[in-house]
């Protein structure tokens, strides 16, 4: 059986939350990041987890792991200046594994099927990223706000996490790529390596605003109700 690690990245500064640390914002009686950790902790696919937090949240993270009794969280570490630095910090702490899933701590509304879809897609070419087809028309806009182009949205997907890679491939990408990138798939693409897109979910939102917290809570409550009904 493959050894699969997960790096949960929750080291952002929550600038769009009015100074509130979204990582530990309460949802249904638990901090936001606990809902994310619960999914990976309970998944039979996952062997080990590294949680990456802001420096000033490390003690809070340690307390959460102890209180919730997470057995798969092997390390908690501080993030870096950029998201990619935070991911690399987590990667370097993982025990060698076959596959790595990188996931935003602020995306608590994923399910087991999504993890499996990601692993299946990555098995085809070594790397895969969750995503959904964009619903809105996208405009490419100049600095003066004038529209330059309207791309065909039929070929456009919004990337999400989890993003799944062969561990050795992602580690090579992080050690090689020096450009600023917004996700790990872009690093792998910069090596000329193919990346497969797999179906994420429109419910798999990233909590970045107070309004997002309300939406995420509704999705999580619905999922809990569905699970209770069997």
N, CA and C of each residue as an Amber inpcrd file, in Angstrom:
protein
   690
   0.8430000  -1.2000000   0.0000000   0.0000000   0.0000000   0.0000000
   0.8790000   1.2500000   0.0000000   0.4740000   2.2360000  -0.7790000
   1.2610000   3.4640000  -0.8990000   1.2780000   4.2380000   0.4120000
   2.4090000   4.8690000   0.6710000   2.5500000   5.7480000   1.8330000
   2.2190000   7.1680000   1.3810000   1.2070000   7.7580000   1.9780000
   0.7210000   9.0690000   1.5310000   0.7940000  10.0650000   2.6810000
   1.4480000  11.1830000   2.4200000   1.5420000  12.2580000   3.3990000
   0.6910000  13.4380000   2.9880000   0.3800000  14.2790000   3.9450000
  -0.3990000  15.4940000   3.6780000   0.2510000  16.6820000   4.3640000
   0.3460000  17.7780000   3.6370000   0.7780000  19.0470000   4.2140000
  -0.4330000  19.9730000   4.2110000  -0.8810000  20.3450000   5.3950000
  -2.0190000  21.2460000   5.5450000  -1.4650000  22.6420000   5.8100000
  -1.7130000  23.5570000   4.8730000  -1.1190000  24.8910000   4.9310000
  -2.1330000  25.8820000   5.5020000  -1.8010000  26.4400000   6.6590000
  -2.7000000  27.3930000   7.3260000  -1.8830000  28.5030000   7.9710000
  -0.9550000  29.0470000   7.1960000  -0.0280000  30.0520000   7.7370000
  -0.3160000  31.4540000   7.2340000  -1.4910000  31.6540000   6.6110000
  -1.8380000  32.9670000   6.0800000  -2.1060000  33.9790000   7.1740000
  -2.1710000  35.2450000   6.7710000  -2.3200000  36.3380000   7.7340000
  -3.7590000  36.8100000   7.9160000  -4.7080000  36.2220000   7.1840000
  -6.1330000  36.5610000   7.3540000  -6.4040000  38.0510000   7.1860000
  -5.7600000  38.6780000   6.2070000  -5.9020000  40.1260000   6.0270000
  -7.3150000  40.5220000   5.6190000  -8.0600000  39.6010000   4.9900000
  -9.4250000  39.9160000   4.5690000 -10.4680000  39.5330000   5.6130000
 -10.0020000  39.1490000   6.8010000 -10.9200000  38.7720000   7.8800000
 -10.9400000  39.8260000   8.9850000 -10.4400000  41.0250000   8.6840000
 -10.4700000  42.0940000   9.6700000  -9.6150000  41.8280000  10.8830000
  -8.5140000  41.0970000  10.6790000  -7.6080000  40.8230000  11.7870000
  -7.9230000  39.5560000  12.5500000  -9.0650000  38.9240000  12.2770000
  -9.4270000  37.6630000  12.9280000  -8.6550000  36.5280000  12.2640000
  -8.0380000  35.6500000  13.0670000  -7.2900000  34.5220000  12.5220000
  -8.2770000  33.4660000  12.0460000  -8.4750000  33.3770000  10.7330000
  -9.4760000  32.4580000  10.1930000  -9.1550000  31.0140000  10.5360000
  -7.8780000  30.6840000  10.7180000  -7.4810000  29.3090000  10.9860000
  -8.2000000  28.7460000  12.2030000  -8.3970000  29.5940000  13.2070000
  -9.0220000  29.1380000  14.4440000 -10.3960000  29.7670000  14.6730000
 -10.9700000  30.3130000  13.6100000 -12.3300000  30.8450000  13.7180000
 -13.2910000  29.6940000  14.0130000 -14.2240000  29.8720000  14.9540000
 -15.1020000  28.7640000  15.3430000 -16.1830000  28.4700000  14.3100000
 -16.3370000  27.1840000  14.0040000 -17.4260000  26.7000000  13.1530000
 -17.9790000  25.4300000  13.7940000 -19.2440000  25.4380000  14.1380000
 -19.8970000  24.2650000  14.7310000 -19.1150000  23.7290000  15.9250000
 -18.6040000  24.6320000  16.7410000 -17.9490000  24.2360000  17.9740000
 -16.4920000  23.8460000  17.8630000 -15.9330000  23.9280000  16.6610000
 -14.5260000  23.5890000  16.4530000 -13.8420000  24.6850000  15.6470000
 -12.5350000  24.8530000  15.8100000 -11.8160000  25.7850000  14.9430000
 -11.9000000  25.3350000  13.4860000 -11.8910000  26.2810000  12.5920000
 -11.9630000  25.9870000  11.1580000 -10.9800000  24.9000000  10.7480000
  -9.7220000  25.0410000  11.1420000  -8.7030000  24.0980000  10.6950000
  -8.9440000  22.6960000  11.2430000  -9.6680000  22.5750000  12.3560000
  -9.9610000  21.2500000  12.9050000 -10.8560000  20.4540000  11.9610000
 -11.7910000  21.1160000  11.3070000 -12.6490000  20.4180000  10.3450000
 -11.8170000  19.8740000   9.1840000 -10.8380000  20.6570000   8.7540000
  -9.9440000  20.2000000   7.6880000  -9.1030000  19.0260000   8.1670000
  -8.5190000  19.1620000   9.3380000  -7.6960000  18.0810000   9.8930000
  -8.5160000  16.8110000  10.1060000  -9.7660000  16.9500000  10.5160000
 -10.6040000  15.7750000  10.7430000 -10.7280000  14.9240000   9.4880000
 -10.8490000  15.5840000   8.3430000 -10.9820000  14.8430000   7.0940000
  -9.7330000  14.0130000   6.8140000  -8.5700000  14.5990000   6.9780000
  -7.3310000  13.8800000   6.6850000  -7.0060000  12.8560000   7.7730000
  -7.2960000  13.1820000   9.0110000  -7.0550000  12.2480000  10.1180000
  -7.8970000  10.9860000   9.9560000  -9.1330000  11.1420000   9.5110000
 -10.0470000  10.0010000   9.4090000  -9.8960000   9.2230000   8.1100000
  -9.1660000   9.7730000   7.1480000  -9.0360000   9.1100000   5.8490000
  -8.1030000   7.9060000   5.9280000  -8.5430000   6.7460000   5.4560000
  -7.6590000   5.5770000   5.4190000  -6.5220000   5.7300000   4.4090000
  -6.6110000   6.7300000   3.5450000  -5.5530000   6.9520000   2.5530000
  -4.3160000   7.5980000   3.1650000  -4.4980000   8.3800000   4.2250000
  -3.4350000   9.2470000   4.7410000  -2.6660000   8.5730000   5.8700000
  -1.3370000   8.6110000   5.7610000  -0.4710000   8.0190000   6.7820000
   0.1230000   9.0410000   7.7420000   0.4180000  10.2360000   7.2510000
   1.0720000  11.2380000   8.0920000   0.6630000  12.6390000   7.6410000
   0.6590000  13.5600000   8.5940000   0.2370000  14.9370000   8.3390000
   1.2410000  15.8930000   8.9560000   1.5670000  16.9530000   8.2070000
   2.3050000  18.0830000   8.7620000   1.3920000  19.3020000   8.6720000
   1.2080000  19.9710000   9.7830000   0.3760000  21.1720000   9.8440000
   1.2810000  22.3950000   9.8810000   1.0820000  23.3050000   8.9260000
   1.9080000  24.5120000   8.8220000   1.0720000  25.7140000   9.2500000
   1.5490000  26.4110000  10.2770000   0.8150000  27.5280000  10.8570000
   1.6720000  28.7850000  10.8940000   1.0240000  29.9160000  11.1220000
   1.7650000  31.1450000  11.3860000   2.5490000  30.9710000  12.6860000
   3.6840000  31.6450000  12.7550000   4.5700000  31.5070000  13.9190000
   3.8230000  31.7300000  15.2340000   2.9730000  32.7460000  15.2720000
   2.2980000  33.0680000  16.5250000   1.0800000  32.1840000  16.8090000
   0.8440000  31.1920000  15.9480000  -0.2670000  30.2600000  16.1680000
   0.2080000  28.8580000  16.5340000   1.5240000  28.6700000  16.6540000
   2.0540000  27.3280000  16.8920000   1.5530000  26.7340000  18.2050000
   1.5610000  27.5220000  19.2660000   1.1100000  27.0080000  20.5610000
  -0.3640000  26.6150000  20.5040000  -1.1520000  27.4290000  19.8190000
  -2.5750000  27.1340000  19.6700000  -2.7720000  25.8470000  18.8700000
  -1.9200000  25.6580000  17.8540000  -1.9900000  24.4450000  17.0550000
  -1.6220000  23.2060000  17.8560000  -0.5790000  23.3060000  18.6570000
  -0.1750000  22.1870000  19.5060000  -1.3010000  21.8100000  20.4640000
  -1.9360000  22.8090000  21.0370000  -3.0390000  22.5560000  21.9630000
  -4.1940000  21.8570000  21.2550000  -4.5120000  22.3050000  20.0400000
  -5.5990000  21.6950000  19.2740000  -5.3120000  20.2240000  18.9990000
  -4.1030000  19.9280000  18.5490000  -3.7340000  18.5430000  18.2270000
  -3.8420000  17.6560000  19.4620000  -3.4050000  18.1580000  20.5980000
  -3.4870000  17.3860000  21.8400000  -4.9360000  17.1790000  22.2720000
  -5.7290000  18.2380000  22.2070000  -7.1250000  18.1420000  22.6520000
  -7.9460000  17.2120000  21.7670000  -7.6870000  17.2440000  20.4630000
  -8.4520000  16.4150000  19.5330000  -7.8740000  15.0080000  19.3930000
  -6.6890000  14.7950000  19.9230000  -6.0850000  13.4630000  19.8800000
  -5.6920000  13.0050000  18.4910000  -5.2670000  13.9380000  17.6530000
  -4.8590000  13.5610000  16.3000000  -3.6110000  12.6770000  16.3510000
  -3.6980000  11.4980000  15.7520000  -2.5930000  10.5450000  15.7630000
  -1.6860000  10.6790000  14.5410000  -2.2130000  11.2320000  13.4620000
  -1.4430000  11.2970000  12.2170000  -0.6490000  12.5920000  12.0660000
  -0.9110000  13.5730000  12.9150000  -0.1690000  14.8370000  12.8320000
   1.2110000  14.6130000  13.4350000   2.1940000  14.4300000  12.5510000
   3.5550000  14.1140000  12.9960000   4.3300000  15.3550000  13.3990000
   4.0230000  16.4870000  12.7480000   4.7600000  17.7230000  13.0260000
   3.8380000  18.9240000  12.8590000   4.1320000  19.9700000  13.6030000
   3.5410000  21.2900000  13.4000000   4.7040000  22.2520000  13.2280000
   4.6800000  23.0360000  12.1650000   5.8040000  23.9410000  11.9230000
   5.3060000  25.3120000  11.4960000   6.2030000  26.2730000  11.5460000
   5.8810000  27.6390000  11.1380000   6.0000000  27.7880000   9.6290000
   5.1550000  28.6240000   9.0650000   5.2200000  28.9080000   7.6440000
   6.3160000  29.9040000   7.3200000   6.4580000  30.1870000   6.0300000
   7.4570000  31.1350000   5.5660000   6.8130000  32.4110000   5.0680000
   7.6000000  33.2290000   4.3780000   7.0870000  34.5050000   3.8760000
   6.0430000  34.3100000   2.7880000   6.2560000  33.3090000   1.9320000
   5.3370000  33.0260000   0.8350000   4.6740000  31.6720000   1.0800000
   3.5380000  31.4560000   0.3920000   2.8580000  30.1720000   0.5370000
   3.7910000  29.0310000   0.1640000   4.5520000  29.1990000  -0.9260000
   5.4380000  28.1160000  -1.3590000   6.5150000  27.8230000  -0.3240000
   6.9380000  28.8470000   0.4170000   7.9030000  28.6220000   1.4940000
   7.2650000  27.8030000   2.6150000   6.0010000  28.0770000   2.8830000
   5.2850000  27.3340000   3.9200000   5.1390000  25.8680000   3.5320000
   4.7820000  25.6250000   2.2720000   4.6480000  24.2410000   1.8070000
   5.9830000  23.5150000   1.9030000   7.0400000  24.1760000   1.4780000
   8.3470000  23.5160000   1.5300000   8.7430000  23.1940000   2.9700000
   8.4760000  24.1000000   3.8890000   8.7730000  23.8190000   5.2940000
   8.0870000  22.5320000   5.7430000   6.8420000  22.3630000   5.3050000
   6.1120000  21.1460000   5.6500000   6.6640000  19.9210000   4.9570000
   6.9950000  20.0570000   3.6810000   7.5510000  18.9350000   2.9170000
   8.8160000  18.3880000   3.5530000   9.6730000  19.2860000   3.9870000
  10.9670000  18.8730000   4.5240000  10.8170000  18.0860000   5.8280000
   9.6700000  18.2130000   6.4940000   9.4570000  17.5080000   7.7560000
   8.7710000  16.1570000   7.5870000   8.2050000  15.9100000   6.4170000
   7.5570000  14.6230000   6.1810000   8.5830000  13.5000000   6.1350000
   8.2180000  12.3560000   6.6680000   9.0170000  11.1640000   6.4230000
   8.8530000  10.8150000   4.9470000   9.8820000  10.2280000   4.3140000
   9.7750000   9.8930000   2.8950000   8.4970000   9.1010000   2.6090000
   7.7930000   9.5170000   1.5750000   6.5380000   8.8530000   1.2310000
   6.4160000   8.7530000  -0.2850000   5.3970000   8.0590000  -0.7390000
   5.1910000   7.8800000  -2.1810000   4.4510000   9.0690000  -2.7870000
   3.4220000   9.5130000  -2.0930000   2.5730000  10.5890000  -2.5940000
   2.3950000  11.6510000  -1.5220000   2.1690000  12.8720000  -1.9820000
   1.9380000  13.9860000  -1.0670000   0.6900000  14.7450000  -1.5210000
  -0.1720000  15.0400000  -0.5690000  -1.3240000  15.8960000  -0.8230000
  -1.0930000  17.2280000  -0.1190000  -1.1700000  18.3090000  -0.8600000
  -1.0620000  19.6510000  -0.2930000  -2.4660000  20.2470000  -0.2770000
  -2.8750000  20.7220000   0.8920000  -4.2470000  21.2280000   1.0150000
  -4.2800000  22.4900000   1.8600000  -5.1480000  23.4190000   1.4600000
  -5.3480000  24.6500000   2.2200000  -6.1080000  24.3400000   3.5060000
  -5.5610000  24.7660000   4.6300000  -6.2620000  24.5740000   5.8920000
  -7.6050000  25.2660000   5.9270000  -7.7710000  26.2950000   5.1010000
  -9.0160000  27.0690000   5.0580000 -10.0370000  26.5000000   4.0820000
  -9.8350000  25.2540000   3.6410000 -10.8330000  24.5640000   2.8070000
 -11.3370000  23.3430000   3.5830000 -12.3120000  23.5200000   4.4620000
 -12.7550000  22.4050000   5.3030000 -13.8230000  21.5130000   4.6860000
 -14.3650000  21.8890000   3.5260000 -15.5630000  21.2190000   3.0010000
 -15.2580000  20.1700000   1.9380000 -14.1620000  19.4400000   2.0940000
 -13.8660000  18.3620000   1.1580000 -14.3320000  17.0420000   1.7490000
 -14.3490000  15.9960000   0.9080000 -14.7690000  14.6870000   1.3970000
 -13.7900000  13.6110000   0.9420000 -14.0250000  12.4010000   1.4090000
 -13.1250000  11.2850000   1.1180000 -13.0590000  10.9860000  -0.3740000
 -14.1930000  11.1090000  -1.0600000 -14.2080000  10.8350000  -2.4970000
 -13.2600000  11.7630000  -3.2480000 -13.1580000  13.0110000  -2.8130000
 -12.2640000  13.9520000  -3.4790000 -10.8100000  13.5430000  -3.3010000
 -10.4600000  13.0800000  -2.1100000  -9.0920000  12.6030000  -1.8870000
  -8.7830000  11.4240000  -2.8040000  -9.7340000  10.5170000  -2.9370000
  -9.5190000   9.3510000  -3.7920000  -9.4150000   9.7580000  -5.2550000
 -10.2680000  10.6960000  -5.6890000 -10.1880000  11.1630000  -7.0760000
  -8.8260000  11.7890000  -7.3560000  -8.3160000  12.5310000  -6.3900000
  -7.0090000  13.1550000  -6.5730000  -5.9050000  12.1370000  -6.7160000
  -5.9470000  11.1130000  -5.8950000  -4.9220000  10.0680000  -5.9660000
  -5.0150000   9.3010000  -7.2820000  -6.2280000   9.0070000  -7.7100000
  -6.4170000   8.2920000  -8.9790000  -5.9010000   9.1190000 -10.1520000
  -6.1880000  10.4220000 -10.1460000  -5.7410000  11.2910000 -11.2340000
  -4.2260000  11.4320000 -11.2390000  -3.6310000  11.5890000 -10.0620000
  -2.1770000  11.7400000  -9.9760000  -1.4620000  10.4820000 -10.4360000
  -2.0900000   9.3260000 -10.2450000  -1.4730000   8.0670000 -10.6630000
  -1.2800000   8.0040000 -12.1730000  -2.0370000   8.8090000 -12.9180000
  -1.9320000   8.7990000 -14.3770000  -0.6520000   9.4610000 -14.8740000
  -0.2170000  10.5470000 -14.2020000   0.9480000  11.2720000 -14.7200000
   1.8670000  11.8130000 -13.6350000   1.5600000  11.5340000 -12.3830000
   2.4400000  11.9550000 -11.3010000   2.0090000  13.2010000 -10.5660000
   1.0150000  13.9160000 -11.0870000   0.5650000  15.1410000 -10.4170000
  -0.8570000  15.4830000 -10.8490000  -1.6300000  16.0060000  -9.8990000
  -3.0240000  16.3380000 -10.1930000  -3.4960000  17.4520000  -9.2720000
  -4.4300000  18.2400000  -9.7670000  -4.9530000  19.3730000  -8.9990000
  -6.4760000  19.3700000  -9.0680000  -7.1130000  19.5710000  -7.9190000
  -8.5660000  19.6900000  -7.8820000  -8.9880000  21.0090000  -8.5190000
 -10.1480000  20.9920000  -9.1400000 -10.6520000  22.2200000  -9.7340000
 -12.0910000  22.0670000 -10.1730000 -12.6840000  23.1880000 -10.5380000
 -14.0570000  23.1970000 -11.0430000 -14.1260000  24.1270000 -12.2520000
 -14.9600000  23.7860000 -13.2370000 -15.1400000  24.7020000 -14.3690000
 -15.6700000  26.0480000 -13.8780000 -15.1400000  27.1350000 -14.4250000
 -15.6140000  28.4520000 -13.9940000 -17.0420000  28.6640000 -14.4870000
 -17.8470000  29.3060000 -13.6680000 -19.2400000  29.5780000 -14.0210000
 -19.4020000  30.9560000 -14.6490000 -18.5770000  31.8930000 -14.2150000
 -18.7130000  33.2720000 -14.6690000 -17.8800000  33.5260000 -15.9200000
 -18.2880000  34.5220000 -16.6820000 -17.4600000  34.9840000 -17.7880000
 -16.2480000  35.7130000 -17.2120000 -15.0640000  35.3930000 -17.7320000
 -13.8150000  35.9670000 -17.2400000 -13.3350000  37.0500000 -18.2050000
 -12.9060000  38.1650000 -17.6660000 -12.3590000  39.2590000 -18.4670000
 -10.8930000  39.4770000 -18.0990000 -10.0590000  39.5950000 -19.1190000
  -8.6790000  40.0190000 -18.8890000  -8.6500000  41.5420000 -18.9790000
  -8.1670000  42.1900000 -17.8950000  -8.3080000  43.6390000 -17.7600000
  -6.9420000  44.3060000 -17.6470000  -6.7850000  45.4430000 -18.3170000
  -5.5490000  46.2260000 -18.2710000  -5.4710000  47.0050000 -16.9560000
  -4.2980000  47.5560000 -16.6330000  -4.1600000  48.3470000 -15.3950000
  -5.1480000  49.5010000 -15.2870000  -5.6080000  50.0290000 -16.4300000
  -6.5750000  51.1340000 -16.3860000  -8.0280000  50.6370000 -16.3540000
  -8.2130000  49.3430000 -16.0990000  -9.5190000  48.6990000 -15.9750000
 -10.2450000  48.5210000 -17.3060000  -9.5550000  48.7540000 -18.4140000
 -10.1550000  48.5040000 -19.7200000 -10.0190000  47.0210000 -20.0590000
 -11.0880000  46.4590000 -20.6180000 -11.0980000  45.0350000 -20.9550000
 -10.2490000  44.7820000 -22.1900000  -9.2960000  43.8610000 -22.0580000
  -8.4340000  43.4870000 -23.1760000  -8.9360000  42.2620000 -23.9210000
  -9.5550000  41.3500000 -23.1750000  -9.8810000  40.0570000 -23.7800000
 -10.9460000  39.3560000 -22.9480000 -11.7670000  38.5430000 -23.6190000
 -12.7190000  37.6710000 -22.9460000 -12.3980000  36.2360000 -23.3390000
 -11.6480000  35.5090000 -22.5000000 -11.2660000  34.1350000 -22.8510000
 -12.4880000  33.2180000 -22.9210000 -12.3700000  32.1720000 -23.7160000
 -13.4120000  31.1550000 -23.8110000 -13.4530000  30.3870000 -22.4930000
 -14.5270000  30.5330000 -21.7480000 -14.5620000  29.9270000 -20.4160000
 -14.7210000  28.4130000 -20.4580000 -15.0480000  27.8540000 -21.6150000
 -15.2140000  26.3990000 -21.6900000 -13.9150000  25.6620000 -21.3960000
 -12.7840000  26.3640000 -21.5310000 -11.4900000  25.7400000 -21.2600000
 -10.8850000  26.2050000 -19.9380000 -11.6530000  26.9670000 -19.1500000
 -11.1180000  27.5360000 -17.9110000 -11.6630000  26.8090000 -16.6830000
 -10.7590000  26.4360000 -15.8030000 -11.1210000  25.8270000 -14.5240000
 -10.5120000  26.6550000 -13.4010000 -11.2060000  26.7320000 -12.2850000
 -10.6690000  27.3680000 -11.0820000  -9.9650000  26.3000000 -10.2550000
  -8.6770000  26.4970000 -10.0200000  -7.9010000  25.5070000  -9.2750000
  -8.2250000  25.5740000  -7.7900000  -8.2490000  24.4070000  -7.1620000
  -8.4820000  24.2870000  -5.7320000  -7.3580000  23.4440000  -5.1230000
  -7.5560000  23.0070000  -3.9130000  -6.7640000  21.9460000  -3.3160000
  -7.7770000  20.9170000  -2.8030000  -7.3630000  19.6470000  -2.6390000
  -5.9870000  19.1580000  -2.5950000  -5.3260000  19.0930000  -3.9650000
  -4.0000000  19.2300000  -3.9170000  -3.1570000  18.9840000  -5.0720000
  -2.2520000  17.8090000  -4.7020000  -2.1550000  16.8490000  -5.6010000
  -1.5250000  15.5640000  -5.2880000  -0.3410000  15.3320000  -6.2170000
   0.7840000  14.9200000  -5.6350000   2.0130000  14.7470000  -6.4110000
   2.8050000  13.5490000  -5.9000000   3.6170000  13.0050000  -6.7950000
   4.6620000  12.1180000  -6.3030000   5.5560000  12.9570000  -5.3900000
   5.8720000  12.4240000  -4.2440000   6.6300000  13.1830000  -3.2510000
   7.9520000  13.6760000  -3.8230000   8.6660000  12.7900000  -4.5210000
   9.9810000  13.1570000  -5.0590000   9.8680000  14.2680000  -6.0910000
   8.7830000  14.2580000  -6.8810000   8.5830000  15.2780000  -7.9080000
   8.3280000  16.6460000  -7.2780000   7.4610000  16.6980000  -6.2780000
   7.1570000  17.9930000  -5.6690000   8.3580000  18.5400000  -4.9070000
   9.1040000  17.6640000  -4.2640000  10.2920000  18.1170000  -3.5460000
  11.3070000  18.6990000  -4.5270000  11.4770000  18.0380000  -5.6740000
  12.3780000  18.5640000  -6.7100000  11.9020000  19.9290000  -7.1970000
  10.5860000  20.0630000  -7.4090000  10.0330000  21.3300000  -7.8880000
  10.2980000  22.4520000  -6.8900000  10.1190000  22.1700000  -5.6130000
  10.3370000  23.2010000  -4.5930000  11.8110000  23.5680000  -4.4630000
  12.6700000  22.6190000  -4.6940000  14.0990000  22.9000000  -4.5720000
  14.6640000  23.5540000  -5.8300000  13.9070000  23.4840000  -6.9340000
  14.3850000  24.0050000  -8.2140000  13.7790000  25.3600000  -8.5620000
  12.4780000  25.5060000  -8.3310000  11.7530000  26.7100000  -8.7530000
  12.0470000  27.8800000  -7.8160000  12.4520000  28.9950000  -8.3830000
  12.7140000  30.2080000  -7.5940000  11.6790000  31.3030000  -7.8610000
  10.8250000  31.0950000  -8.8580000   9.7980000  32.0880000  -9.1780000
   8.7020000  32.0960000  -8.1090000   8.0420000  33.2400000  -7.9660000
   6.8650000  33.3110000  -7.1080000   5.6980000  32.6500000  -7.8360000
   5.0530000  31.7020000  -7.1950000   3.9100000  31.0090000  -7.7990000
   2.7640000  31.0050000  -6.7940000   1.5600000  30.7670000  -7.2940000
   0.3920000  30.7910000  -6.4140000  -0.0690000  29.4020000  -6.0010000
   0.4410000  28.3600000  -6.6570000   0.1440000  27.0130000  -6.1790000
   1.2630000  26.0570000  -6.5710000   1.2030000  24.8650000  -6.0000000
   2.2710000  23.8900000  -6.2150000   2.2430000  23.3200000  -7.6230000
   1.0600000  23.2280000  -8.2120000   0.9650000  22.7300000  -9.5770000
   1.7750000  23.5970000 -10.5350000   1.7800000  24.9120000 -10.3120000
   2.5490000  25.8090000 -11.1790000   4.0350000  25.5050000 -11.1010000
   4.5100000  25.1200000  -9.9240000   5.9200000  24.7410000  -9.7780000
   6.2390000  23.5100000 -10.6120000   5.3620000  22.5200000 -10.5240000
   5.5720000  21.2840000 -11.2780000   5.4820000  21.5620000 -12.7750000
   4.5480000  22.4190000 -13.1720000   4.4320000  22.8040000 -14.5780000
   5.7160000  23.4610000 -15.0690000   6.3740000  24.2390000 -14.1940000
   7.6020000  24.9390000 -14.5930000   8.7320000  23.9720000 -14.9150000
   8.6250000  22.7380000 -14.4260000   9.6160000  21.7110000 -14.7580000
   9.3010000  21.0310000 -16.0820000   8.1690000  21.4100000 -16.6880000
   7.7500000  20.7640000 -17.9290000   6.9950000  19.4740000 -17.6900000
   6.5590000  19.2600000 -16.4580000   5.8680000  18.0220000 -16.1090000
   4.3620000  18.2010000 -16.2780000   3.6630000  17.2010000 -16.8220000
   2.2140000  17.3260000 -16.9930000   1.4780000  17.3080000 -15.6570000
   0.3610000  18.0100000 -15.6130000  -0.4910000  18.0530000 -14.4240000
  -1.9210000  17.7550000 -14.8590000  -2.5520000  16.8170000 -14.1910000
  -3.9300000  16.4250000 -14.5110000  -4.9040000  17.2000000 -13.6290000
  -5.9750000  17.7100000 -14.2270000  -7.0370000  18.3470000 -13.4470000
  -8.0920000  17.2960000 -13.1130000  -8.5400000  17.2660000 -11.8520000
  -9.6370000  16.3700000 -11.4860000 -10.7530000  17.1760000 -10.8380000
 -11.9380000  16.5850000 -10.8170000 -13.1140000  17.3040000 -10.3490000
 -13.0540000  17.5710000  -8.8540000 -13.0710000  18.8580000  -8.5060000
 -13.1700000  19.2450000  -7.1090000 -14.6350000  19.3740000  -6.7380000
 -14.9940000  20.4870000  -6.1210000 -16.3910000  20.7130000  -5.7530000
 -16.6210000  22.2070000  -5.5770000 -17.8110000  22.6650000  -5.9740000
 -18.1560000  24.0710000  -5.7490000 -18.3500000  24.3510000  -4.2560000
 -18.5310000  23.3030000  -3.4660000 -18.6160000  23.4830000  -2.0170000
 -17.2370000  23.5800000  -1.3680000 -16.2060000  23.2150000  -2.1020000
 -14.8420000  23.1920000  -1.5600000 -14.2480000  24.6020000  -1.5710000
 -14.9190000  25.5120000  -0.8780000 -14.5120000  26.9180000  -0.9090000
 -13.3340000  27.1580000   0.0270000 -12.5690000  28.1750000  -0.2950000
 -11.4920000  28.6210000   0.5850000 -12.0200000  29.7930000   1.4070000
 -11.9980000  29.6490000   2.7090000 -12.5180000  30.6960000   3.5870000
 -11.5170000  31.8450000   3.6430000 -11.9090000  32.9800000   3.0930000
 -11.0410000  34.1620000   3.1050000 -11.7430000  35.3930000   3.6710000
 -13.0570000  35.3280000   3.8280000 -13.8160000  36.4610000   4.3640000
 -14.7890000  35.9580000   5.4330000 -15.3450000  36.8860000   6.1880000
 -16.3350000  36.5260000   7.2040000 -17.5620000  35.8840000   6.5610000
 -17.9180000  36.3400000   5.3620000 -19.0580000  35.7540000   4.6540000
 -18.7840000  34.3020000   4.2880000 -17.5390000  34.0030000   3.9300000
 -17.1730000  32.6250000   3.5990000 -17.3660000  31.6890000   4.7860000
 -17.1150000  32.1930000   5.9930000 -17.3170000  31.3760000   7.1950000
 -18.7690000  30.9190000   7.3040000 -19.6890000  31.8100000   6.9990000
 -21.1140000  31.4780000   7.0690000 -21.4530000  30.3970000   6.0470000
 -20.9000000  30.5380000   4.8420000 -21.1630000  29.5660000   3.7800000
 -20.5630000  28.2100000   4.1400000 -19.3170000  28.2120000   4.6130000
 -18.6540000  26.9570000   4.9820000 -19.4170000  26.2530000   6.0980000
 -19.9090000  27.0240000   7.0690000 -20.6730000  26.4220000   8.1650000
 -21.9290000  25.7350000   7.6400000 -22.5900000  26.3520000   6.6810000
 -23.7970000  25.7520000   6.1060000 -23.4620000  24.4460000   5.3890000
 -22.3780000  24.4360000   4.6230000 -21.9750000  23.2170000   3.9170000
 -21.6100000  22.1060000   4.9020000 -20.8510000  22.4590000   5.9480000
 -20.4420000  21.4620000   6.9320000 -21.6460000  20.9170000   7.6920000
 -22.5750000  21.7830000   8.0240000 -23.7790000  21.3450000   8.7390000
 -24.5870000  20.3800000   7.8710000 -24.6960000  20.6890000   6.5830000
 -25.4220000  19.8100000   5.6700000 -24.7310000  18.4560000   5.5460000
 -23.3930000  18.4720000   5.4960000 -22.6410000  17.2190000   5.3870000
 -22.8120000  16.3700000   6.6400000 -22.8120000  17.0070000   7.8070000
 -23.0120000  16.2720000   9.0570000 -24.4140000  15.6750000   9.1160000
 -25.3970000  16.4250000   8.6480000 -26.7600000  15.9140000   8.6250000
 -26.9080000  14.7350000   7.6900000 -26.2530000  14.8080000   6.5460000
 -26.2940000  13.7140000   5.5790000 -25.6410000  12.4680000   6.1520000
 -24.5070000  12.6600000   6.8490000 -23.8090000  11.5210000   7.4500000
 -24.6570000  10.8780000   8.5410000 -25.3750000  11.7050000   9.3040000
 -26.2110000  11.1800000  10.3820000 -27.3610000  10.3300000   9.8420000
 -27.8250000  10.6840000   8.6350000 -28.9100000   9.9280000   8.0160000
 -28.4140000   8.6430000   7.3690000 -27.0650000   8.5160000   7.2780000
 -26.4800000   7.3100000   6.6940000 -26.4510000   7.3550000   5.1930000
